[in-house]
């Protein structure tokens, strides 16, 4: 049976800019009620004013109390959550030693533990709303380990947690998908280094990811890479590791920068 978005309820974290903002607008235009969650109230209110069907809710995904309050509001006001999109994230900086510990741990808290908090808070409501979807915005960096170490670790963790729950939650009527973007230009990820190279021609936009999220909601995919050809690097990483490492060590991101 096809998954029809019309009339369904979606919750999107990290919705105040970039991928989250683009996805909120796209899903609301499809006829979904979208609860847009992020820390920046002014940005959320501006987003809600742009499109009927978007409801702003200030949430910090590093706060269990905030996430529980978000889930309680969705349950009490709408009685369902058909789609949970865990998109809140940050890049973090390079990891060179003790001075970088707090930054790395904060990155893990937002990107990985924030996703786990949200899935824990919404699990029962998602099951009640089945067939339902969870889409965790991970990254190709969660497959390849290029870039800031804390960021890569958080995304590797997200990929692993998503894969495990995609198996264990399937019997509950919940499809859990890892959505792995490549280089996407956003406010938090300007892709400055990449755009200075020939690869800059393939830097994507938030709307590219929003379209992929839309497709994943409809078809119930458990894994999707944006753009799809980035999967070739993942395959190379596993079937020809020495060749992959030779090439990866020569790109700017190997230094641990995220710019």
C-alpha positions in Angstrom: 0.0 0.0 0.0 1.4 3.4 -1.0 2.4 5.8 1.8 0.3 9.0 1.2 1.8 12.1 2.9 -1.5 14.1 2.7 -2.9 14.6 6.2 0.0 13.0 8.0 2.1 14.5 10.8 5.9 15.0 10.5 8.4 16.2 13.1 11.6 17.7 11.8 14.6 18.7 14.0 17.1 21.2 12.9 14.3 22.8 10.9 15.4 26.5 11.2 17.8 26.4 8.2 19.4 24.3 5.4 18.1 20.8 4.9 15.5 21.0 7.7 14.0 24.2 6.4 13.9 22.9 2.8 12.3 19.7 3.9 9.7 21.4 6.1 8.6 23.6 3.3 8.4 20.6 0.8 6.4 18.4 3.2 4.0 21.1 4.2 3.3 21.8 0.5 2.5 18.1 0.0 -0.3 18.5 2.6 1.5 17.3 5.8 1.3 19.0 9.2 5.0 19.7 10.0 6.2 20.4 13.5 9.4 22.3 12.9 11.8 22.0 15.9 15.1 23.9 16.4 16.7 26.2 18.9 16.2 29.5 17.1 12.7 30.7 17.7 12.9 33.7 15.4 13.9 31.5 12.5 11.2 28.9 13.2 8.5 31.6 13.4 9.6 33.1 10.1 9.5 29.6 8.6 6.0 28.9 9.9 4.8 32.3 8.5 6.0 31.2 5.0 3.8 28.1 4.7 0.5 27.0 6.2 0.8 23.7 8.0 4.2 24.4 9.7 4.1 24.7 13.5 7.2 26.1 15.3 8.5 24.4 18.5 11.7 25.5 20.1 13.7 22.4 21.0 17.3 21.7 21.9 18.0 18.1 21.1 20.8 17.9 23.7 18.1 18.3 26.4 16.1 15.2 27.2 13.4 17.4 28.8 13.1 19.5 25.6 12.7 16.4 23.4 10.2 14.8 25.8 8.2 18.0 25.8 8.2 18.0 21.9 6.9 14.5 21.8 4.2 15.3 24.4 3.0 18.2 22.4 2.8 16.2 19.2 0.9 13.4 21.0 -1.5 15.8 22.8 -2.3 18.1 19.9 -2.2 15.7 16.9 -2.4 12.2 18.4 0.0 10.8 15.9 3.5 11.1 14.4 3.8 9.5 11.0 7.3 10.7 10.2 10.2 11.7 12.4 13.1 13.4 10.6 16.2 13.6 12.7 18.2 16.3 11.0 19.6 18.5 13.8 23.4 18.5 13.5 26.6 20.5 13.5 30.0 20.0 12.0 32.5 20.5 14.8 36.1 21.3 14.4 39.4 19.5 13.9 40.5 17.1 16.7 44.2 17.6 17.6 44.3 16.9 21.3 42.9 17.8 24.7 41.8 21.3 23.8 39.4 19.8 21.3 37.7 17.4 23.6 34.7 19.5 24.5 33.9 20.3 20.9 34.1 16.7 19.9 31.8 15.6 22.7 29.3 18.3 22.0 29.2 17.2 18.3 28.5 13.7 19.4 25.8 14.9 21.8 23.9 16.9 19.1 24.4 14.6 16.1 24.2 11.1 17.6 22.7 11.4 21.1 20.1 14.0 19.9 18.9 11.4 17.3 18.7 8.7 20.0 16.8 11.0 22.3 14.2 11.8 19.7 13.8 8.2 18.6 13.3 7.2 22.3 10.8 9.9 22.9 8.7 9.2 19.8 9.0 5.4 19.6 5.6 4.6 21.0 3.8 7.3 19.1 5.4 6.2 15.9 4.2 2.6 16.5 0.7 3.9 17.2 0.8 5.8 13.9 2.2 2.9 11.8 3.0 2.6 9.0 5.4 5.3 10.0 8.9 6.5 9.0 12.0 7.6 10.7 14.6 9.3 8.6 18.0 10.0 10.2 20.1 12.5 8.2 23.6 10.9 8.5 26.3 11.6 6.0 28.6 10.0 3.5 31.2 11.0 6.2 29.5 8.3 8.3 30.7 5.8 5.7 34.1 7.1 4.8 35.6 8.9 7.8 36.8 12.0 6.0 36.6 15.4 7.8 36.4 16.4 11.5 36.9 13.3 13.6 34.1 14.1 16.0 31.7 14.7 13.1 32.7 11.5 11.4 32.3 9.5 14.6 28.8 11.0 15.2 27.7 10.1 11.7 29.2 6.6 11.9 27.3 6.2 15.1 24.1 7.5 13.4 24.5 5.0 10.6 25.0 2.1 13.0 22.1 3.1 15.2 19.9 3.5 12.2 20.8 0.2 10.7 20.2 -1.6 14.0 16.8 0.0 14.6 15.8 -0.5 10.9 15.9 -4.2 11.7 14.5 -4.2 15.2 11.7 -1.7 14.6 10.4 -3.2 11.3 8.0 -5.5 13.1 6.5 -2.4 14.8 5.5 -1.0 11.4 8.3 1.6 11.6 10.7 2.0 8.7 14.0 3.6 9.8 16.2 5.1 7.0 19.7 6.4 6.9 19.9 9.3 4.5 23.5 10.0 3.6 24.2 13.3 1.8 27.5 14.1 0.2 28.7 17.7 -0.1 25.7 19.9 0.5 26.1 23.7 0.8 24.2 25.0 3.9 24.6 27.8 6.4 26.6 25.4 8.7 28.5 23.7 5.9 29.6 26.3 3.4 31.8 23.7 1.5 34.4 26.5 0.9 37.3 24.1 0.3 35.3 21.8 -2.0 34.1 24.7 -4.1 37.7 25.8 -4.8 38.3 22.4 -6.5 36.9 20.8 -9.6 34.6 18.8 -7.3 32.9 22.0 -6.5 30.7 21.5 -9.5 28.9 18.6 -7.7 28.2 20.4 -4.4 24.5 20.0 -3.8 21.7 22.2 -2.3 19.3 21.5 0.6 16.5 21.0 -1.9 18.3 18.0 -3.3 18.2 16.3 0.1 14.6 17.4 0.7 13.6 15.6 -2.5 15.5 12.5 -1.4 13.7 12.6 2.0 10.4 12.9 0.1 11.2 9.8 -2.0 12.3 7.9 1.1 9.0 8.6 2.8 7.1 7.4 -0.2 9.0 4.2 -0.9 10.1 3.2 2.6 13.8 2.9 1.7 16.1 2.0 4.6 19.2 3.7 3.0 19.6 6.4 0.5 22.7 8.4 -0.7 22.4 11.9 -2.1 23.5 12.1 -4.9 23.4 8.4 -5.6 26.8 8.2 -7.3 28.5 8.9 -3.9 27.8 5.3 -3.2 30.7 4.4 -5.5 33.2 5.9 -2.9 31.6 3.7 -0.2 32.0 0.6 -2.3 35.6 1.6 -3.1 36.3 2.0 0.7 35.4 -1.6 1.3 36.6 -3.4 -1.8 39.8 -1.5 -2.4 40.8 0.0 0.9 44.4 0.8 0.0 43.3 2.7 -3.2 40.7 4.6 -1.3 43.1 5.6 1.4 45.7 6.8 -1.2 43.1 9.1 -2.7 41.4 10.2 0.5 44.7 11.3 2.1 45.2 13.8 -0.7 42.1 15.8 -0.3 41.7 18.9 1.8 39.2 17.3 4.2 41.9 14.7 5.3 43.3 17.4 7.5 40.1 17.3 9.6 38.6 20.6 8.4 35.0 21.0 7.6 35.1 24.3 5.6 
